[in-house]
């Protein structure tokens, strides 16, 4: 397996009126291509910060982030934008669709940044709308869709560029349990059928049931890395563990 | 496929009421600019007309000498008249001979400022002059007849057809006199002018002054815009011929026109500045609200890889669209107001120093509409710059964390 994301000694500090706050401390791990990983931990543990750094939305205080072979931490904001457009998909806790665009237009939005032909754009959007059961909703505006439907559109938007990895930040946070389960079924299905790599930040235990591996964060530090069928391990020992095929936590 | 410009345009109609209010602000500004410019254009046109056709003409050929008794000789006047008349741009040429003296009626004797005129041509040069009583003289009546300014007639307590005695010093230094009959009483609109002016046949003026010269040849042109060109050409050939005559345009003879235009345009500029500031603040407020409300969307677009330039373009497009909508609506309202006001007419009081009011209209000035639209759209774009920059500067991670 090849590595989709590689994180090394990643730290992030914020300046606040009360002083410097360390949101992440020396986090290291790899995510292999095709993995469906959960990033778990309580509120304030650093999940969103870690996703923002992997997604190139923020710059680390120290450490390295490599996505699809590109060292994001070394790039300018403009270059990071271009990498995001081609390598990274995002699913947000609030689906954050553009209200003035139809479902199909929302899905197509990231493609406007690439050099895709009109035909290729239409093919990709149509294929995803079909795959995710959104065909009949193509011309609906987000306000006309249910929460679950909106989240499916958000997932289609994240997938349309066929990114190296999709980062999902609490994708089920605003959904009822049944819809949340449907959404996770969908992510799992896409992961298995398309081989898309997902890193899902969540504190929902039901979500964790759908993932291969769990990265457990606490107070900004990676405290456990658990792979399905294995027992929890300390990060330092996991790097050498043969059972963690999808994820390697590195000391 | 949607672009950020599509999104910007569609966002215009996202909050219809807010957009309506902002667009109405812009439209009001544009309508104000077009109506104000149209009213001023009418005012300037009216002032020009009253100056030119109140007796000044579009240009005057005068003796080079500024001495009070300087005259254009008959040869010079005839030659100049012939050349001017040959110019197709020139409408007419009227000769004048000014005479100052005393006028008596009954127990009253007053000084007067007389103008000997060629009646047929002069009546056209003075098309804006109002006869309040009587009629123009022809110069061919059995005895000499005159027109008195209303103020002068009142001060003399003279009535229509009364006979007056006019006394003046001739160019030869002799005192001469003539009896004239009042053919009519006029109002030029300027109180001071009407209080001392008498129009009399040029033949009578020549008898009084014992001269056959002219103090001025007054010319009007068919198209007012040609006046500077005709004046320039005339000055050129007068100079080339070393003529003892010079030419002056109406606006040089009446510098108050330039002063009035300058003052009014300054006032208009101040108002336009205020209106523009209101428009800019209105749109800036709306765009700031939009940036604030759409922070999550901005974050999403940035996360998807949209650069700052595209985000800024989206908001600028929205601001420009509001400007265009406002300009279009304002132009329609402005046009309606111009036509409506002109149809109804506005009774204006007499301006300072004038005896007559007038009915105001508002001209439709295409250039003013174009300028107002350009100002509105430019203002909208300027108003959109600040909010757009704020949108670009938002930290994406902060925005997404907040949603």
Interface residues (C-beta under 8 A of the other chain):
Chain A: X48 X49 X52 X55 X57 X58 X78 X81 X82 X83 X84 X85 X86 X90 X92 X93 X94 X96 X98 X99 X100 X101 X105 X108 X109 X110 X111 X112 X113 X118 X121 X157 X169
Chain B: X1 X2 X3 X4 X6 X7 X10 X11 X14 X296 X297 X299 X300 X301 X302 X303 X304 X305 X306 X307 X395 X396 X397 X400 X401 X403
